[in-house]
Structure formats: C-alpha cells, structure tokens
C-alpha cells in the first residue's frame, strides 16, 4: 500500500470518528455567513404568498442574505469615518497609554508587522485602522477578562498612511497613531 493512500485514509477515518464522538465540530466561517450585531437594524424580509412565489435557487437567496447582513459591518466601510461609525466610536481620545509599534518604512505593503498594546486597565477591545486604505479597518481583537492587552499581526497597506490603534475601555475609546511609509516595489525610495 502506498504511503500517501494510507495516510489519506487514516486521516479521513480519524476525523470522521472524532466528529462522530463530538470532539471535532465542523464549522465553516465565511464573511457571507456573517450576521449583523444588532438584529433590530436589519430590514424586515418580505413574505411571499405561496401561490405567487417563484422558486429561488438556494445560492441566490444565500447571496442576498449575505449582502444584507454585511452592509453594516465595519470591515466593509470604505472610509475612515464610516469605519469609526460602524464600530460605534465617536472620536477616539489620543492617549500615551496606547502603544503602537510598526516600521517607519515598509518596503512591502503586503506584509506590514504591527503590534498594539496598552497599560490601561479594563481594556475590552483593541483594533487597527489604516486611514488611506480602501477598507480602513484591518483588525479587531476582543480581550477577555484577565487577558494581557497585547496583539501582534501583519496588515496590508495600499499606500503611505497613518496606522491608528484604538483601545476600548468601558464607554471610552483611546487611540494612538503612527505614520508608515510604503515604498513601491520594495525599492526603498
């Protein structure tokens, strides 16, 4: 028996048995499956009468539902101000207790490493916004109780921009920003 065939069959049967035992729960998380945070903001759906209703393909119905549910997502905002509105942030207060570490010059805008942290007590959420990106919201991190408020990620930047880190503590939002210069083609100039 070939090694590849053996490994494929063992992995498949192992995953199937773990699923059957409830140890492994299959789940697919896609942006299309996103549900709005506030059900009161969703538009009511039309109820069609059975006699007049036309059969819609399942994919078309799923696409319409996904489009309606992701409209209010802050990740789909196309401006910095719209992203702040989507996050329910009026104007973040700048604070020296919010720290952002990013390179001053990023030779490759596709992978810019950024670290955000804070010394503020009770931080519940942290995030990154890139002012000049086509979709400014890059990341949101939810902090559990007792978690050290520190996160590192890599972001994609279209062009030179301010990178804004925000931290939510209770009803207030604090921020810090740093300009990151993105060079074209990684040539350094």
N, C-alpha and C positions, 0 to 999 in steps of 0.2 A: 504494500500500500504506500502510495506517495505521501510524503510528509505534509504537503500543502492540503491534500484532501483530508487527511487525518485531523489536522489542526482545525480546518473549517468545520468539520462535522462535530468535533468535540466542543468547540466554542459555541456553535449553534445550539447543541443539545444542552449545554451548561446554562446558557442564557434562558432557554425555554423552561428549564426546571426551576431556575431562580425566579422567573416570572410567575410560574405556577404556585410557588410557595409564598409569593408576596414579598420576596426580598428585593426584587427588582421591579420597579413600576415604570413601564414605558410611558414616555410623555414627550411630545414634540412642542417646543415653544417657538413660535414664529411671530413676526410682527403682525401678520394677518390675523392671528388669534387674539390679539391684544383686546382687552376690554377697557372701556373708559373708567376712570377712577370714580366719577360721580354719575350714577345711573339717572339722576334727576336731570342731567344736562343732555341726555340722549333724546333724539327725536322719536316720537311715537311711530310705530310701524303701522302701515296700512293693513287692514284686514280685508282680504278679498273674499267675495262670495264664492262658494264652491262652483256654482253654475257658470260664472263669468271668468273664473280664474284660469289663467293659462299655465301650463306646466313649465316651470323654470328649471333649467339644468342646475344641479347642485353647486357646480363651480361658480355660476353666475351669481347665485344667491349668496354664496360664501364671500365672493369678491365685494358685493355691495355692502354686506355687513362689516367686512374688514375696513372698507373705505370710510364708512360712517363712524366706526369706533376709533380709528386712528387720527381723525381730523383734529381732535382736541389734545393730542399727545404733544408734549413739549419737544420731543425728539423730531417732530415733523415741522417745527417752526422754521421759517426762512429768514428771520431777523432776530437780532439780539433782544430787542424789546418784546417780541412775540414769545420768545423762549422764556423770558422772565415772567410774562403774564401766565404762560402755561404752567409754570412752577409755583404760581401764586406768590411771587416776590415783587413787592412794590419797588423799592430801591434798596439794594444791599448797602449796609454801612461798612465802610472800609475799616479794617482792624489790623493792628500789627500782631495780633494773636492768631491770625490765619496765615499759614506759611505755604508758599508755592515754590517748588524747585523745578526749573526747566532750563534747557540750554538757551543762552542768549542768541546763538545762531544755530539753526537746524539745517544741516546740509541736505537731508532727505525729509521732506514734509510728510512723507507717508508713515514714518515711524518716529514720532517725537516723544521721548520719555518725559513724563510729568509726575511729580509726587506732591500731594497735598496733605497737610496735617494742621492740627490746631492744638492750642493749650487751653481752649475754652472748655469749661465743664458742662456736661449735659448735651453734647453735640448729637443730634439725631440723624442728620443727613449732610452729605458733602457732595459737591459736584464741580464739573468743569464746563465752562462756556468759552468758545472761541469767537470773538466779536466779528471777524471778517469771513468766517466760513459760510458756505451756502446753507448749512444746517448747524447753527451755533452750539447747541447742546451736545457735548461729547460724552459725558458720563455722569451718572448719579450713583452714589454709594449710600446705602442705608446702614446706620450704625446701631447695633444692638446695645442694650444696657451693659455696661462694663467693658465695652469694646474700646480699644485704643483708637482714637480718631486719626488714622493714618492710611493713605491709599496711594498706590503707585499704578500707573497704567501708561499705555502708549496711545497717542492720539494722532489723527491725520489732519494736517493743516494745508489749506489750499494756497495761502499766501501769508506774508508777514502780518501779524495781528497781535492784539492783546489777548492773553490767556487769563481768564478770570476764574479763580477758585472761590466757591461760596460754601458757607457752613451755616446750617440752620440749628439754632439753639432756642428751644421753646418757640415763641412767636416772632423772634428776631432772626434776621439773616445778616451775616457778616461776610466780608469778601476781601480778597487781595488780588492784585493783577501783576502780570509781568509780560513785557513785550518779547515775542520770539520772532526773530528774523528768519524767514525761509528763503534759502538760496535756490535758484533754478538749476536743475540738473546736478546739484551737489558740487558745483564748481567753486563754491566758497566766495563768490563775488557778486 
